[in-house]
Amino acid sequence: MKYSILITLMLSASALLATDKAQSVDTAAIEQTNAELSRVKAEVAQAKAEAALATTKANEAKKESAKIAQELAFVKAEKEEELAAAAAAEEVLRKNKTIHISVVGQGVAPMNTSSPAQAYALAKRAAIADAYRAIAEKVKGVRIDGQDTIKNMMVQRSTIRTYVQAMVKNADIVETTFKEGLCEVEMEILISHSDFAQ
């Protein structure tokens, strides 16, 4: 009986020790879980802060974009007004309308001609070519290339080159005058919208 009590006590003590050990293991697992939970909460809080910062930046970008769009619309409206004013000031070629262009070309007779008739013919030809160039300038515009060479803060060479490239058809000579070696030719042309609608 002594032994049975002793055995019972020993069994009770070992059961108590096992329960205490299990409780200590469970406590360590709980502490580890709590630590992981705290770390996850910190990461979530950091992610929320980053998301709030990103939202703030996105809102600022939207405001900036709206401001730029408003400025762009304002500039576009100004340009459209300028173009409308320029179109109103200039004569514009519209459908079923014609524009009358009149120019005067000048040509000089060369000094080494064999006769006055040859001088007149050459001066007239030069004046006609000049008139064609003037018409082409009015219709197509003039392309200008400029170049300056500067050395030691002084202009060494300045070059300006102008040229026109156009096809001129149906130009009429209105009047030709020849006086003292200078020939002037007045030339005119009527341009319609269909000439450019090809």
ChimeraX attribute file (.defattr): number of C-alpha atoms within 10 A of each C-alpha:
attribute: neighborCount
match mode: 1-to-1
recipient: residues
	/A:1	6
	/A:2	7
	/A:3	8
	/A:4	9
	/A:5	10
	/A:6	11
	/A:7	12
	/A:8	12
	/A:9	12
	/A:10	12
	/A:11	12
	/A:12	12
	/A:13	12
	/A:14	12
	/A:15	12
	/A:16	12
	/A:17	12
	/A:18	12
	/A:19	12
	/A:20	12
	/A:21	12
	/A:22	12
	/A:23	12
	/A:24	12
	/A:25	12
	/A:26	12
	/A:27	12
	/A:28	12
	/A:29	12
	/A:30	12
	/A:31	12
	/A:32	12
	/A:33	12
	/A:34	12
	/A:35	12
	/A:36	12
	/A:37	12
	/A:38	12
	/A:39	12
	/A:40	12
	/A:41	12
	/A:42	12
	/A:43	12
	/A:44	12
	/A:45	12
	/A:46	12
	/A:47	12
	/A:48	12
	/A:49	12
	/A:50	12
	/A:51	12
	/A:52	12
	/A:53	12
	/A:54	12
	/A:55	12
	/A:56	12
	/A:57	12
	/A:58	12
	/A:59	12
	/A:60	12
	/A:61	12
	/A:62	12
	/A:63	12
	/A:64	12
	/A:65	12
	/A:66	12
	/A:67	12
	/A:68	12
	/A:69	12
	/A:70	12
	/A:71	12
	/A:72	12
	/A:73	12
	/A:74	12
	/A:75	12
	/A:76	12
	/A:77	12
	/A:78	12
	/A:79	12
	/A:80	12
	/A:81	12
	/A:82	12
	/A:83	12
	/A:84	12
	/A:85	11
	/A:86	12
	/A:87	11
	/A:88	10
	/A:89	9
	/A:90	9
	/A:91	9
	/A:92	13
	/A:93	14
	/A:94	11
	/A:95	10
	/A:96	8
	/A:97	12
	/A:98	16
	/A:99	14
	/A:100	9
	/A:101	15
	/A:102	18
	/A:103	18
	/A:104	20
	/A:105	22
	/A:106	21
	/A:107	22
	/A:108	20
	/A:109	22
	/A:110	13
	/A:111	8
	/A:112	8
	/A:113	12
	/A:114	8
	/A:115	8
	/A:116	11
	/A:117	10
	/A:118	14
	/A:119	20
	/A:120	21
	/A:121	13
	/A:122	18
	/A:123	23
	/A:124	24
	/A:125	19
	/A:126	21
	/A:127	25
	/A:128	23
	/A:129	16
	/A:130	19
	/A:131	25
	/A:132	21
	/A:133	20
	/A:134	20
	/A:135	24
	/A:136	17
	/A:137	16
	/A:138	13
	/A:139	14
	/A:140	13
	/A:141	14
	/A:142	15
	/A:143	11
	/A:144	10
	/A:145	10
	/A:146	9
	/A:147	10
	/A:148	11
	/A:149	11
	/A:150	11
	/A:151	9
	/A:152	6
	/A:153	7
	/A:154	8
	/A:155	10
	/A:156	10
	/A:157	10
	/A:158	10
	/A:159	9
	/A:160	9
	/A:161	9
	/A:162	9
	/A:163	11
	/A:164	15
	/A:165	12
	/A:166	13
	/A:167	10
	/A:168	13
	/A:169	11
	/A:170	9
	/A:171	16
	/A:172	12
	/A:173	16
	/A:174	13
	/A:175	11
	/A:176	16
	/A:177	11
	/A:178	16
	/A:179	9
	/A:180	7
	/A:181	14
	/A:182	18
	/A:183	24
	/A:184	22
	/A:185	25
	/A:186	18
	/A:187	22
	/A:188	20
	/A:189	19
	/A:190	14
	/A:191	18
	/A:192	16
	/A:193	15
	/A:194	13
	/A:195	9
	/A:196	8
	/A:197	7
	/A:198	5
